[in-house]
Every structure is written in structure tokens, then in C-alpha cells.
């Protein structure tokens, strides 16, 4: 594994959105390793390195949908930001919700940013590229490599 690569955890249950994100990050300028969790329970197992994720790296950044099966994104965000080992990992909420309540709640739970997924295919691709440009090229991420 490339120790200079950025490790991304995408928490998303929509297969179409996962495919688009994978495609954009495959073509990324920055080397990255993309892991996908399909629900909130799986995301927390990954983050706590529980079986079958005992050998996974700690992600450098998390892209988190709010509307997830099992455990929703709001619960996942709260758990991440109240866990002393996980709270410094930047969490970008990437969701279809435009509800002001969700936006406020996410920031109250210390989300690092909140992005509403566009419905339009080309705009969705642009949003993912913007996330890549900002979070992977501009921002200095905390070193999670242990």
C-alpha cells in the first residue's frame, strides 16, 4: 500500500453514487485508496477495525451520506466526533438532503462540510471533483497513518 496515498472512506448505500465517486477518484490527480461502507454499522466496524476490517487503514477523510440503512449518517457522525481516536478525521457530509435541520444538526455534530448531492449527472461529477481538489489537494489533512 502507498503510504503517500490519501485513504478515503465513502459511506454510501446508493450503488450509482458509489460508482460515480469511484470513477472520479480513479481518475484523480492525487493517489487515493477508496473504501466503501454501505451502511452506518459497516462504517463503524471499519473505523473501529472490527472483523472483517482488522487490517484496514484509518481513513484520512470520510464522505458520509446521512440517509443510510442500519445506522443513519447522523448517528455515525456523532459517534465519530465523540470518539477521541476518530474525531480529527474530517467528515464531509455528502447527501441529497437540503433540509435546514439536517444542515444545522450536521454542523452541530462537527461535520467539516455539508454538500448537497446534485441530481444532474454532470454536476454530481463536478461536485466530487471539487471535493477532490479542495480536500485532497488544498487542505492539509491530519496524519492518520499509524
C-alpha positions in Angstrom: 0.0 0.0 0.0 1.2 3.5 -0.9 1.9 5.4 2.4 1.5 8.7 0.5 -1.9 7.9 -0.8 -4.9 9.5 0.7 -7.3 7.0 2.3 -11.0 7.8 1.8 -13.9 6.1 3.4 -17.1 6.6 1.4 -20.2 5.8 3.4 -22.9 5.4 0.8 -25.8 3.0 0.1 -26.6 4.2 -3.4 -24.7 2.0 -5.9 -25.0 4.5 -8.7 -23.4 7.3 -6.5 -20.7 4.9 -5.3 -19.9 4.1 -9.0 -19.6 7.8 -9.9 -17.4 8.6 -6.9 -15.2 5.6 -7.7 -14.9 6.7 -11.3 -13.9 10.3 -10.4 -11.4 9.1 -7.8 -9.9 6.6 -10.2 -9.0 9.5 -12.5 -7.8 11.7 -9.6 -4.6 13.7 -9.7 -3.9 12.6 -6.1 -3.2 8.9 -5.3 -6.0 7.6 -3.2 -7.4 4.4 -1.8 -11.2 4.4 -1.7 -13.0 2.1 0.7 -16.8 1.9 0.7 -19.2 1.1 3.6 -22.8 0.6 2.5 -24.4 1.5 5.9 -23.7 3.1 9.2 -23.0 -0.1 11.0 -20.4 -1.2 8.4 -18.8 2.3 8.6 -18.3 2.0 12.4 -17.0 -1.5 12.1 -14.5 -0.2 9.6 -13.5 2.7 11.7 -13.1 0.6 14.9 -11.2 -2.0 12.8 -13.6 -4.8 13.8 -13.8 -8.0 11.8 -13.6 -8.2 8.8 -11.8 -4.8 8.8 -9.0 -5.6 11.3 -6.2 -4.7 8.8 -7.7 -1.6 7.2 -6.0 1.8 7.4 -7.6 4.7 9.3 -9.1 7.0 6.7 -7.7 10.4 6.1 -11.2 11.7 5.2 -14.8 10.4 5.3 -17.5 11.2 2.8 -20.8 10.4 4.6 -24.3 10.1 3.4 -27.0 11.0 6.0 -29.7 8.6 4.9 -28.3 5.2 5.5 -29.8 1.8 6.4 -28.9 0.2 9.8 -27.5 3.3 11.5 -28.0 6.6 9.8 -25.3 9.2 9.0 -26.3 11.5 11.8 -25.6 8.7 14.4 -22.3 7.8 12.6 -21.2 11.5 12.6 -22.0 11.8 16.3 -20.0 8.6 17.1 -17.0 9.7 15.1 -16.9 13.2 16.5 -17.2 12.0 20.1 -14.6 9.3 19.8 -11.1 10.5 20.8 -9.4 8.3 18.2 -11.7 9.3 15.3 -12.8 12.9 16.0 -9.9 14.5 14.0 -10.8 12.7 10.8 -12.5 15.3 8.5 -16.1 14.3 7.7 -17.7 15.7 4.6 -21.5 15.1 4.6 -22.5 14.3 1.1 -26.2 13.8 0.9 -29.4 14.5 -1.0 -31.0 16.4 2.0 -31.4 20.1 1.6 -33.3 20.3 4.9 -32.0 23.2 7.1 -32.5 20.9 10.1 -30.0 18.4 8.7 -27.5 21.1 7.8 -27.7 22.6 11.3 -27.6 19.2 13.0 -24.6 18.1 10.9 -22.6 21.2 11.8 -23.7 20.9 15.5 -22.2 17.4 15.4 -19.0 19.0 14.0 -19.2 18.0 10.3 -16.3 19.6 8.4 -18.6 20.5 5.5 -22.0 19.8 4.2 -22.6 19.2 0.5 -26.0 18.5 -1.2 -25.7 16.0 -4.0 -26.9 17.4 -7.3 -29.4 15.3 -9.2 -27.8 16.2 -12.5 -25.0 13.7 -13.5 -22.5 16.3 -14.8 -23.0 18.5 -11.7 -22.5 15.5 -9.4 -19.2 14.7 -11.2 -18.2 18.4 -10.7 -19.0 18.2 -7.0 -16.9 15.1 -6.5 -14.0 16.8 -8.4 -14.4 19.9 -6.2 -14.2 17.7 -3.1 -11.1 16.1 -4.6 -9.5 19.4 -5.4 -10.2 21.0 -2.0 -9.9 18.1 0.4 -7.1 16.2 -1.3 -5.0 19.0 -2.8 -5.6 22.2 -0.9 -6.3 21.1 2.7 -3.6 19.6 4.9 -5.1 16.6 6.5 -4.1 15.2 9.9 -1.7 12.3 9.6 -3.7 9.2 10.4 -1.0 6.7 9.2 -0.1 4.6 12.2 
